[in-house]
Amino acid sequence: MASIYLFFFLLTSLLFSCSMAMNSDQNRTSFIRTSCSHTLYPGLCYASLSPYARRVGSNPVLLSRFAMNVTLARLKPLSVPMASLHHRAALAPSYSGNNSTPKLKDCREFISRAADLVRKSEKEVTGLEEKVGPEVMWRISNAQTWLSAAFTYEETCTDEFDEESGGTGEDVEQLCKKLKRVKQLTSNALALVNCLVNSQSIGD
């Protein structure tokens, strides 16, 4: 009989622990969903950041940092296909459409600059929870400025390809799709950094 009581006690404890864990996970993802509602692409925001819910908790600074790291992870690899396309376009200009060679070269430079700015922005908000006074707003302002500039570089890159009427080639079209997604991620990261201005958990 004692073993039966022990079994039910352990089972009840396990179910209670699981319930607590589920509630904790729901709270974390709820924080991310609520934060992402302030972005232009909330679905993408939630999908890209919810895997980090346990590490983020309810920390808006960490959430913005993860948003920038996710953006950077998509941004940096773009230089590889751009280099390949640029090389093939230089050898055979008709491969990727008229006048694509200089545009690819410019785009590689823009993306490189954008990646540097996103990286700088992430470093600027790192440890922001420990800062007080004017330094908090100064750091947030820097991150906002650099992310805005990164978005401008990305947009300039895609606009150059959009100017072509349709002879860009499938590879360039796929690259443009990836650039569009990166722009959306950058926009989301900027929105989350903007939310830090009114956050009650930093700058006290």
N, C-alpha and C positions, 0 to 999 in steps of 0.2 A: 504493500500500500504506500509506504514511504517513497518508493521509487516512482510511483505514479504521480504523487504530489510534486516530487522533484522535477519530473518530466514536464508537467504543466507549468511549473514555476519558470523553468528554463525557456519553455516555448513562449510564455507570456512576456518574459524579459526580452527575448529575441524580437518578438513582434513589436514591442514598445520601442526598442532601439531602432528597428527598421522604420517605424513610423516617424520617429524623431529625425532620422537621417533624411527621409523623404521630405518632411516639412522644411528642414534646413536647405535641402537642394532646391525646393520650390521657392523659398525665400530668395535664394541667390539668383535663380533664373528670373524671378519676378523683378528683381532690381535691374537686371540687364534689360529685360523687356521694357520696363518703364523708362530707363535711360535712353534706349534706342528709339522710343516714341518721339524723341525730340530731334531725330535725324530725318534727312530727306528720303532715306532708304531703310526704313525700320526692319523690314524682313531680312534684308542682307545683313544689317547690323546684328540682329539677334542670331542669325545662322552662323555668322563668323566669330561671334564672341561667346556664345553660350557654352562652347566646349571648355572655356576657361572660368566657368562660374565659381568653382570651388576655390580657385586661386585668387579671383577678384573679390569674392565676398560681397560686401556692400561699399567697397572703396572706389569712389569715382575717379581718383587719380590713377589707380591701377587699371581701371576700365579704359581710360583714355590711352594709357600706355600700350595696353594690349591691342587696342584699335590701330595705333600707329605701327606696332610690330606686324600685325596682320597685313596692313597696307604695304609695308616695306617688303614683306615676304613675297608679295605678288609683283612688286615694282622692280626689284633688283634683277630677277631672272629675265626680264624683257630685253635686256641689253644683248643677250645671246642670239635670239632670233633676229633682232635688228641688225646685228653685225653680219649674220649670215645673209640676210636679204640685201643688205648694202653691198656685200661682196658680189652676189649674183647679179644685182642690178647694174653694178659697174662693169661687169663682164658682158652682160647682155641687157641693155637698157629696156628692151621691149618686154623683158621678163615680168617686171612689176609696174609697167605703165610708164607713160611719158613723164619725164622730169622727176621720177621717184628717187633717183640717186641722191641728189642734194637734200631732199626732204627726209630721207632715211637717216642721213648723216646728222641733220639738225635734230631730228627726233631722238636719236641716241644721246645727244648732248643734253637735250631737255629732260629726258628721263633720268639721266645721271644726276643732274642738278636737283631734280625733284626728290630722288632717293636721299641725297645728302641733306636736304632740308627736312624731310620727314625724320631722318635719324637725329638731326639736331633738335627737333621739336620734342622727340621722345626723351632725349637726355635732359632737356630743359625742365620737364615736369617730374623727372625722377626725384623722389624724395621731397616732393612739394608738401606733403603732409607735415613735415618737420619744420617748414619755414613759417615765418610770421611777418606781419607788417607789410610794407610796400614791396618787398621782394616777391611776395606771392603774386601780386598783380603784374609785376614786371616780367616774371617768368611766364605767366599765362599769356601775356601780350606778345612776348617773343614767339611762343609756340603758335599762337594764332596767326601772326604775320608770316612765319615760315611755312605753315601748312597752306595758307592762302596762296603763297607764291608757288608752292609745289603743285597745287591744283591748277594754277595758271599755266605752268610749264606743260603739264599733262594735257590740258585742253588745247594749248597751242599745237602740240604734237598731233593730236587727232584732227584738229581743224585743217591742218595742212593736207592730210590724206583725204578728208571729206571734200576738199576743193576739186579733186579729180572726178571725172564724170563716170568712171566705171571700169577703166582699164587697169586697175591696180593689181589684179591677181588675187587668187584665193588666199595665199599666205599673208598678204598685207591685210586683207579683210579680216582674217582670224586675229591678226595682231591688233587691229583696231578694236575688235570685240574685247580683247584682254585689256586694252587701254581704257575702254569705257568702264569696265569693272573696277579697275584701279582708281579711276576718277571718283566712282561712287564710294569706294572705301575711304579715299582721302576726304571726301565730303563728310562722311560719317565721323571720321576721326576729328575733324575740325569742329563739328557740332558738339561732340562729347567734351572737347577742350573748352568750348564756349560755355558749357554747363558748369565748368569748374568755377566760373566767376561768381555764381550764386550759391556754391556749395557751402554747407554749414560745417563740414568736417575738416576744412583746411583754413588756415589763416587766422585761427583764433589765438 
